[in-house]
Amino acid sequence: APGGMGQDLLNPPSVEGWHTGREWINSGAFINRVNFVADRLGDASLPGVRFIIDRLSSKDSLSAEELVDNCLELLGTVQLEGKTRQEMLDHLKAGGPITRGTSEDEVRAFGQRVTEVLQLIAATREYQFG
């Protein structure tokens, strides 16, 4: 709900409306924003998420770098700081090779890897504060 994310519909903080940028996001609103978008991006049945998974599954395998870079581009060209990006890559590499496979289980596992990356990106400061 928008109220939990810092913008209560039809109830702005003043006659000026809501402020833009970082000033309207407090720690509680930030957590709610991250949880909301992670929930949406983790649902492989949603058309937008399905589109991203299908687009990335055109290759049989992806390196961790390719997966992160493609997800960043498909989410709107988000730029991650070096340390954030490296931690994400280390996490992905620890999970083993990123392959689409052919069996139903392999295809599902590939989709889960993609949604995991989308959720990790959504939880970054860079994504939230653009």
C-alpha positions in Angstrom: 0.0 0.0 0.0 1.3 3.5 -0.9 0.8 4.7 2.7 3.3 2.3 4.1 5.8 3.4 1.4 5.6 7.1 2.4 2.8 8.4 0.2 -0.7 8.1 1.7 -3.1 8.5 -1.2 -5.2 11.7 -1.1 -3.4 12.8 2.1 -0.3 14.7 1.1 1.9 16.1 4.0 1.1 19.7 2.9 -0.7 21.7 0.2 2.5 21.4 -1.8 1.9 17.7 -2.1 4.6 15.1 -1.7 8.2 16.0 -1.9 10.2 14.2 -4.4 13.5 12.4 -4.0 15.0 11.0 -0.9 13.4 13.2 1.7 10.1 11.4 1.8 11.6 7.9 2.2 12.3 7.0 5.9 13.6 3.6 7.0 10.2 2.1 7.4 9.1 3.3 4.0 12.3 2.0 2.5 11.8 -1.5 3.9 8.2 -1.5 2.6 9.3 -0.3 -0.8 12.0 -3.0 -1.1 9.5 -5.7 0.1 6.8 -4.6 -2.3 9.1 -4.6 -5.4 10.9 -7.8 -4.4 7.5 -9.5 -4.0 6.5 -8.3 -7.5 9.8 -9.2 -9.2 9.9 -12.6 -7.5 6.6 -13.6 -9.1 7.5 -15.4 -12.3 3.9 -15.6 -13.3 3.6 -11.8 -13.8 3.8 -10.8 -17.5 6.7 -8.4 -17.1 8.8 -10.8 -15.0 8.0 -13.6 -17.5 9.1 -11.4 -20.3 12.5 -10.8 -18.7 12.9 -14.5 -18.0 12.0 -15.5 -21.5 14.3 -12.8 -23.0 17.2 -14.1 -20.9 16.5 -17.7 -21.7 17.3 -17.2 -25.4 20.9 -18.3 -24.5 21.6 -21.8 -23.2 23.9 -20.3 -20.5 24.9 -16.9 -19.1 27.8 -15.8 -17.0 27.1 -14.1 -13.7 28.2 -10.8 -15.3 25.9 -11.3 -18.3 22.9 -12.1 -16.1 23.4 -9.1 -13.9 24.1 -6.7 -16.8 21.0 -7.9 -18.7 18.7 -7.7 -15.7 20.0 -4.2 -14.9 19.3 -3.1 -18.5 15.9 -4.7 -18.6 14.9 -2.9 -15.3 15.7 0.4 -16.8 19.5 0.8 -17.1 20.2 0.8 -13.3 23.8 1.4 -12.5 25.3 -0.4 -9.5 28.3 0.8 -7.5 31.3 -1.4 -7.9 31.2 -3.0 -4.5 27.4 -3.7 -4.8 27.9 -5.3 -8.2 30.8 -7.4 -7.1 28.9 -8.7 -4.1 26.0 -9.7 -6.3 28.4 -11.4 -8.8 30.1 -13.3 -5.9 26.7 -14.5 -4.7 25.7 -15.7 -8.1 28.9 -17.4 -8.8 28.6 -19.3 -5.5 25.3 -20.7 -6.7 27.0 -22.5 -9.7 26.6 -22.2 -13.4 23.6 -20.3 -14.8 22.0 -22.5 -17.5 18.6 -22.6 -18.9 18.5 -26.4 -19.4 15.8 -28.3 -21.1 13.8 -30.2 -18.4 10.9 -28.5 -16.6 12.9 -28.4 -13.4 15.9 -26.8 -15.1 13.8 -24.2 -16.8 12.1 -23.4 -13.4 15.5 -23.2 -11.7 16.7 -20.8 -14.3 13.6 -18.6 -13.8 14.3 -18.6 -10.0 17.9 -17.5 -10.6 16.6 -14.6 -12.8 14.0 -13.5 -10.3 16.6 -13.7 -7.5 18.8 -11.3 -9.4 15.8 -9.0 -10.0 15.0 -9.0 -6.3 18.6 -8.4 -5.3 18.8 -5.4 -7.7 15.5 -4.1 -6.3 16.9 -4.1 -2.8 19.9 -2.0 -3.7 20.2 1.7 -2.8 20.9 2.4 -6.4 17.6 1.0 -7.6 15.5 2.6 -4.8 17.1 6.0 -5.1 17.7 5.9 -8.9 
